[in-house]
Amino acid sequence: MPERQTFLAVVGAGACDARLARIAETVGREIAKARAVLVCGGLGGVMQAACRGARAEGGLTVGLLPTETRESAGPEVLVPIATGLGEARNVLIARTSDALIAVGGEFGTLSEIALALKMGKPVIGIDTWELVKNGEPSNAILRVTSAEEAVQAAIRSVRGS
């Protein structure tokens, strides 16, 4: 029986600066090289950059869109899924993924991080939110400094290798 496909979510802001876009694009490339499926919200910014990177390496990209139609998907999303759920689609992103990689991000990203953690999914972060509980820093997000390190950590957390 063939090995089940690994799904890695890439989350981040729908608009980002060039530095975060380069990081996200490299994350996408590394996901494709690892033969994993890239899952995202399907729109612009970090999502678009990650999909661009994955597609450059022949990877499969899935966008769980907040809209009711597939037309809002970025051009590099091969499988656009129109949920019509608005921000509630963040639950589907977290649930569908085996691990989540956060690149930068705004409040939507924070919700995806929280949902993934609540579901027991590994979360790897590059320049993303820092969590504090009762005044104490939380290490729930594995913080890394490079795209390569992020994807390696995500793959290890899922595949154990």
N, C-alpha and C positions, 0 to 999 in steps of 0.2 A: 504494500500500500504506500502511495507517495506521501512524503512529509507534508503536513498542513502548512499553508502559506503563513508567514509572519506579517502582521499589520502594525505599522508604526505611524502614529499620529504626529504631525508637525503642526504646532499651534503658535500663534503670534498675531500681532496687530495687522489689521487690514490695510494699513499704511505704515511704511517703515522707511528708515534712512538707508542709504546705499550700503553702509557697513553691515547692518542686520540683514539686508537682502543678500549680500555676498555669503554671509554665514548660512542663511537658510538655503541658498542655492547649493552650497557644498553639502549641507545635510541631505538634501534631496538626492544629489549625486551618489553619496555614500549609501543611502537607503537602497537605491537601485542596484548598486554594485553588490550589496548584500542579498540581493534577490528578494527583498521584502516589498510589500505593497505600501505605498505612501497614502495615508488618509489625512484629510484636512477639511477645512470649512469651505474650500472651493472658490474663494474670492481673491482679492488682491494682496499686496504687501508681502508678508512672510509666506503666506500660503502660495501665492503665485510664484515667488522666487523658488520655493522648495519644489514645486511641481516642475518648473523650468529645468532645474538641476536633474531631477529624476528622469524626465523625458529625454534629456540630452544623453543619458546613459541607457535609454531604452526601457526605463522603468514604468510600472503601472501606477497611475495616480487616480485616487477616488476623492471626489469632493462631495461632502454632505452639506448641501446648500441650505441657507435659511429661507430661501424664496420658494414660491410655488411653481416656478418654471426653471428649466435647465439653462435658459439663455443667460443667466447671470454668472455662470461658471467662467472661470479664467480659461484662456485658450489652451493651457497645458493640462487641463483636467480631462482625462480620457473617459472616466466614468462619473458623470455628474448626476447626483441624486437630489432631486427637488423635494425637500421635506415639508416646506410650508410652515415650519415651526419657529422661525425667527431664531432668537438666541437659545431657545430650548433645544435646538439641534446639537448644542454642545454636549448634551447627555449622550447622544448617539455617537459622537466623535470619541468620547471617552470610553463608551461601552464597546465600540467596534475595535478599538486598538488594543494591542497586547502591551504596549508601552507608549509613553507620550514624551515627545521632545518639545520643550518650550523655548522659543527664540524671542527674547524681548517680551513684549506683550502689554496689553492694556487689561481692563476689567474682564472682558470676555475670555481672555487667556487665563486670568486668575480663576474664573469659574471652571474652565476645562481642567486646570491643575487640581482644583479642589475635588471635582467629580472623579477624576482618575484616582486620586489618593483615597477617596472614600470607597472606591471599588476595588482597592488593593492593587492597582496597577502601578508599575514603576514610572516615576517622572524624572526626567533628566532636564536640566535647565542651563541655558547659556544666556547670561545677561538678563535674567528674568526676575520674577518676584522673589522676595525673601519672606519667609513665613516666621512669625513670632507668636507664641502662645503663652499667655500669662507672663509676659515680659521676657520669656526665654526663647532664644532662636531655635527653630525647628530644623532638623536635618532631613525632613521628609522629601525634599527635592535634592537629587544628586546633582551638585553643581559641577560643571565642567567648563573648560575654556576654549575648546575647539569643536568644530562640527564633526571631525573624525572621531574624537573621543566620545562625543554624545551618541553617535550611532553605534560605536563599539560597545558602549555601556548598555544601550537599549537592547542590542542583540544578545549580549551576555545575560541580561536579566530575563530574557525570554527563552533563549535556546540553551543557556547554560554553558556556552562555549566561548 
